Each structure stands twice: as C-alpha cells, then as structure tokens.
Amino acid sequence: MGMLREQNQGMGDIADKGLEEIKKYPIKIRELNEEDFKKALDRVKAATNEELIKKYEKWDEQFGAC
C-alpha cells in the first residue's frame, strides 16, 4: 500500500467525486523493493503475543479437534 500511496498521491482527492471519476484515475505502480518491505514491517504490529499464544495452546489441549 505504501508504494501505491507514494505513486498516486492525488488519489485521495478524487475519492469524493464518485465512482465514474475514480474509474478514470490512472493507477501508477512500480516494482516493490526491499525498502518497501522494511517500511511495511516497521508499520505492521503483531496481532498476538506470547501470552495469547499460550492461551490458545491450552484451549487446543482441552478442546482441540485432533
């Protein structure tokens, strides 16, 4: 998403103009590079933690399908 935002800085300006105008917007892209992934990893946070994983493992031991 970062690359798309970077390459299409005016896209947000047309969001309120309706679907037909949005369809006309030429989406610009470029190849992703290592820096794009580094930036993404800096922004994305884990959805869980060690404590929650242990709770899931305990639940699986008690109620798991296997």
C-alpha positions, 0 to 999 in steps of 0.5 A: 500500500505504501508504494501505491500511496507514494505513486498516486498521491492525488488519489485521495482527492478524487475519492469524493467525486464518485465512482465514474471519476475514480474509474478514470484515475490512472493507477501508477505502480512500480516494482516493490523493493526491499525498502518497501518491505522494511517500511511495511514491517516497521508499520505492521504490529503483531496481532498476538503475543506470547501470552495469547499464544499460550492461551490458545495452546491450552484451549487446543489441549482441552478442546482441540479437534485432533 
